[in-house]
Amino acid sequence: MSQAATSSSTDREKLRAERKLRLIASSEEGTSIDMTPEGVYGFTYSPGTEGVPLYLKHTFQSFEVHKLFNGSLHLLGYMTAAEAAAFASGKDAAELKLYPEPYEDAQTFVSLPQERVLKAKPASRELGNWMSFLCLPKE
């Protein structure tokens, strides 16, 4: 396993444990995230769509989605260092890209709260399967 893949797995596992999340059950697989219980995580190829369906298996270039106990949604992924800094500062709205896995310069792990996404475009399906979105400033 590569060092990036190991780091990616460790980051995800740590965040799941901190948030006390469980993997969705097989009976919940394919269900819209709106219909799943709180406190779960799963994987999807459709992060920027309404009613994101979640699946059990983390497949190549699928996005991990967390539904926290307060009902908020988070997309996990990777950004370039510059985009991650703009996201973290939250001072201004910014057009950013989120990758489901480390890809080229996108090596910084982030948890993107859905409430900061104003407008998302469907995943690219190429060049790392990135999702472009307009990120709102922090409140």
TIPAKOL-469257 format. One line per field, with one value per residue (C-alpha): residue number from 1; y, z negated, x; residue in three letters. Coordinates in nm, 2 decimals. Each point is the difference from the previous one (the first is absolute). Example, Ala and Ser with C-alpha at 12.3 -4.5 7.8 and 13.67 -1.06 7.14 Angstrom:
nr <- 1,2
v <- -0.45,0.34
w <- -0.78,0.07
u <- 1.23,0.14
rest <- ala,ser
! end
This chain:
nr <- 1,2,3,4,5,6,7,8,9,10,11,12,13,14,15,16,17,18,19,20,21,22,23,24,25,26,27,28,29,30,31,32,33,34,35,36,37,38,39,40,41,42,43,44,45,46,47,48,49,50,51,52,53,54,55,56,57,58,59,60,61,62,63,64,65,66,67,68,69,70,71,72,73,74,75,76,77,78,79,80,81,82,83,84,85,86,87,88,89,90,91,92,93,94,95,96,97,98,99,100,101,102,103,104,105,106,107,108,109,110,111,112,113,114,115,116,117,118,119,120,121,122,123,124,125,126,127,128,129,130,131,132,133,134,135,136,137,138,139
v <- 0.00,0.35,0.26,0.22,-0.29,-0.08,0.36,0.03,-0.31,0.12,0.35,-0.15,-0.26,0.27,0.23,-0.28,-0.09,0.36,0.04,-0.35,-0.09,-0.35,-0.13,0.00,-0.34,-0.22,0.07,0.38,-0.04,0.21,0.21,0.38,0.15,0.20,-0.34,-0.15,0.03,0.24,-0.11,-0.19,0.01,-0.15,0.04,0.16,0.10,0.28,0.24,0.32,-0.13,0.02,-0.31,-0.14,-0.38,-0.18,-0.33,-0.24,-0.05,0.26,-0.04,0.17,0.38,0.00,0.27,-0.07,0.17,0.05,0.06,0.13,-0.04,0.36,-0.09,0.21,-0.16,0.01,-0.11,-0.13,0.05,0.18,0.34,0.17,0.19,0.34,-0.11,-0.16,0.33,0.20,-0.25,0.00,0.38,0.03,0.38,0.01,-0.21,-0.21,-0.24,-0.31,-0.37,-0.30,-0.33,-0.33,-0.12,0.16,0.10,0.19,0.32,-0.06,-0.16,0.19,-0.19,0.20,-0.05,0.22,0.09,-0.01,0.34,0.17,-0.13,0.25,-0.16,-0.33,-0.15,-0.38,-0.18,0.02,-0.38,0.07,0.14,-0.11,0.02,0.35,0.19,0.37,0.21,0.36,0.01,0.25,0.20,-0.11,0.17
w <- 0.00,0.09,-0.27,0.14,-0.02,-0.36,-0.11,0.18,-0.19,-0.33,0.04,0.08,-0.28,-0.25,0.10,0.00,-0.35,-0.12,0.14,-0.13,0.34,0.12,0.36,0.15,-0.03,0.30,-0.03,0.03,0.31,0.30,-0.21,0.03,-0.28,-0.10,-0.09,-0.19,-0.38,-0.16,-0.11,0.32,0.28,0.35,0.35,0.32,0.35,-0.01,-0.27,0.17,0.07,-0.20,-0.20,0.00,0.00,-0.24,0.04,-0.22,0.21,0.05,0.37,0.21,0.00,-0.20,-0.25,-0.37,-0.15,-0.38,-0.15,-0.34,-0.31,0.05,0.35,0.18,0.30,0.07,0.31,-0.05,0.25,0.10,0.13,0.11,-0.28,0.14,0.03,-0.35,-0.14,0.17,-0.13,-0.36,-0.01,0.11,0.05,0.36,0.23,0.22,0.30,-0.13,0.10,-0.23,0.10,-0.15,-0.04,0.01,0.36,0.13,-0.21,-0.19,-0.31,-0.28,-0.18,-0.07,-0.14,0.20,-0.18,0.25,-0.14,0.15,0.35,0.19,0.34,0.10,0.34,0.05,-0.04,0.31,0.05,0.12,-0.13,-0.36,0.01,-0.16,-0.09,0.06,-0.24,-0.12,-0.36,-0.23,-0.26,-0.36,-0.20
u <- 0.00,0.14,0.07,-0.28,-0.25,0.11,-0.04,-0.33,-0.13,0.13,-0.16,-0.33,0.00,0.10,-0.28,-0.26,0.11,-0.01,-0.35,-0.11,-0.14,-0.09,0.00,-0.35,-0.17,-0.06,-0.38,0.08,0.22,-0.10,-0.23,0.00,0.21,-0.31,-0.17,0.29,0.03,0.24,0.35,0.09,0.24,0.01,0.14,-0.14,0.09,-0.27,0.12,-0.14,-0.35,-0.32,-0.08,0.35,-0.02,0.24,0.17,0.20,0.30,0.28,0.08,0.25,-0.05,-0.33,-0.06,-0.05,-0.31,-0.07,-0.34,0.07,-0.23,-0.12,-0.11,0.27,0.18,0.37,0.18,0.35,0.27,0.32,0.09,0.32,0.18,-0.11,-0.37,0.01,0.13,-0.27,-0.26,0.14,0.02,-0.36,0.03,-0.14,-0.21,0.22,-0.03,0.19,0.05,-0.03,0.16,-0.12,0.36,0.34,0.07,0.30,0.03,-0.33,0.16,-0.17,-0.28,-0.32,-0.34,-0.24,-0.32,-0.29,-0.13,0.31,-0.08,-0.22,0.02,0.17,0.06,-0.01,0.33,0.23,0.04,0.35,0.33,-0.06,-0.38,0.00,-0.32,0.00,-0.21,-0.06,0.11,-0.17,0.19,-0.02,-0.27
rest <- met,ser,gln,ala,ala,thr,ser,ser,ser,thr,asp,arg,glu,lys,leu,arg,ala,glu,arg,lys,leu,arg,leu,ile,ala,ser,ser,glu,glu,gly,thr,ser,ile,asp,met,thr,pro,glu,gly,val,tyr,gly,phe,thr,tyr,ser,pro,gly,thr,glu,gly,val,pro,leu,tyr,leu,lys,his,thr,phe,gln,ser,phe,glu,val,his,lys,leu,phe,asn,gly,ser,leu,his,leu,leu,gly,tyr,met,thr,ala,ala,glu,ala,ala,ala,phe,ala,ser,gly,lys,asp,ala,ala,glu,leu,lys,leu,tyr,pro,glu,pro,tyr,glu,asp,ala,gln,thr,phe,val,ser,leu,pro,gln,glu,arg,val,leu,lys,ala,lys,pro,ala,ser,arg,glu,leu,gly,asn,trp,met,ser,phe,leu,cys,leu,pro,lys,glu
! end
